[in-house]
Amino acid sequence: MLAAVTACAVLFAVVAQAIRGSGWAIAMSVACASVVLILATHVGFFLAAMTISSFFSLFVYRKAVINSPFAQDRPPPQWVEPSEPEG
């Protein structure tokens, strides 16, 4: 927690310098904002993909369970019965 408070203090000190017009501080503020924006975009796309895939998996799973040969009380039709051993 102490490290997070220290990092925020340094970040906002840089932002304060950027507001006053310092060039290096503006560049650092834009760089930090870009990193946060990129991470937020990745999180958004991940959540969207996870939501879409879970929505579609509901339909695919139901279809797979209905058509599953293991959901019946008998072996699947391609089962070959064992033959008598020779000898």
C-alpha positions as CSV (number, residue, x, y, z in Angstrom):
1,M,0.0,0.0,0.0
2,L,2.9,2.3,0.8
3,A,4.4,1.6,-2.6
4,A,1.1,2.4,-4.4
5,V,0.8,5.7,-2.5
6,T,4.4,6.6,-3.4
7,A,3.9,5.7,-7.1
8,C,0.7,7.8,-7.2
9,A,2.5,10.8,-5.5
10,V,5.3,10.6,-8.1
11,L,2.8,10.3,-11.0
12,F,0.7,13.3,-9.9
13,A,3.9,15.3,-9.3
14,V,4.8,14.7,-12.9
15,V,1.2,15.6,-14.0
16,A,1.5,18.8,-12.0
17,Q,4.7,19.7,-13.9
18,A,3.0,18.9,-17.1
19,I,0.1,21.3,-16.3
20,R,2.7,24.0,-15.7
21,G,4.1,23.4,-19.2
22,S,7.2,21.3,-18.7
23,G,8.0,19.3,-21.9
24,W,9.4,16.2,-20.3
25,A,6.5,16.0,-17.9
26,I,4.0,16.3,-20.8
27,A,5.8,13.4,-22.6
28,M,5.8,11.3,-19.4
29,S,2.1,12.0,-18.8
30,V,1.2,11.0,-22.3
31,A,3.3,7.9,-22.1
32,C,1.6,6.8,-18.8
33,A,-1.8,7.6,-20.2
34,S,-1.1,5.6,-23.3
35,V,-0.1,2.5,-21.2
36,V,-3.2,2.8,-19.2
37,L,-5.3,3.2,-22.3
38,I,-3.7,0.1,-24.0
39,L,-4.2,-2.0,-20.9
40,A,-7.9,-0.9,-20.6
41,T,-8.4,-1.7,-24.3
42,H,-6.9,-5.2,-23.8
43,V,-9.2,-5.8,-20.8
44,G,-12.2,-4.6,-22.7
45,F,-11.5,-6.9,-25.7
46,F,-10.8,-9.8,-23.4
47,L,-14.1,-9.3,-21.6
48,A,-16.0,-9.0,-24.8
49,A,-14.4,-12.1,-26.3
50,M,-15.1,-14.1,-23.1
51,T,-18.7,-12.9,-23.0
52,I,-19.3,-13.8,-26.6
53,S,-17.6,-17.2,-26.3
54,S,-19.5,-18.1,-23.2
55,F,-22.8,-17.1,-24.9
56,F,-22.0,-19.3,-27.9
57,S,-20.8,-22.2,-25.8
58,L,-24.2,-22.4,-24.2
59,F,-25.7,-23.4,-27.5
60,V,-22.8,-25.6,-28.7
61,Y,-22.7,-27.5,-25.3
62,R,-26.5,-28.2,-25.4
63,K,-26.2,-29.5,-29.0
64,A,-23.3,-31.7,-28.1
65,V,-25.0,-33.2,-25.1
66,I,-28.2,-33.9,-27.0
67,N,-26.2,-35.6,-29.8
68,S,-23.7,-37.3,-27.6
69,P,-23.5,-41.1,-28.0
70,F,-22.6,-41.4,-24.3
71,A,-25.9,-39.8,-23.2
72,Q,-27.7,-43.0,-24.1
73,D,-28.2,-46.2,-22.2
74,R,-26.6,-48.3,-25.0
75,P,-23.2,-48.3,-26.7
76,P,-22.8,-46.2,-29.8
77,P,-23.8,-47.8,-33.1
78,Q,-20.2,-48.2,-34.4
79,W,-19.3,-50.4,-31.5
80,V,-17.8,-53.8,-32.7
81,E,-18.7,-56.7,-30.5
82,P,-15.7,-58.8,-29.4
83,S,-15.3,-62.1,-31.2
84,E,-14.6,-65.5,-29.6
85,P,-10.9,-66.1,-29.1
86,E,-9.4,-68.6,-31.4
87,G,-7.8,-71.8,-30.1
